[in-house]
């Protein structure tokens, strides 16, 4: 079970995190380690999940933690590229009502940023 995470700074206060693979109990700490440090400056963070095949409750917990951190600093957390399975999970859990979701992806993330 692997996860690949890339980061791209789009503008002064806008960052996009591209996540690829499975976000579960084994890989969620990698996402947390990349995402939470960005949640300290009131930035807008897009999390592109278009290449995420699976996310479990631990991965959802990372997204909730980032959402709470963003609220505390007047930042925004926006999920993009959600497939039908991820949309369903967010609807079942009610997270679609609190975390902002956009339908379009934020580019492909292939040539920019750094891999973790």
Helices and strands as residue ranges (DSSP letters): E 3-11, E 14-23, H 28-35, G 36-38, E 44-55, H 57-72, E 76-80, H 84-93, G 95-97, E 100-102
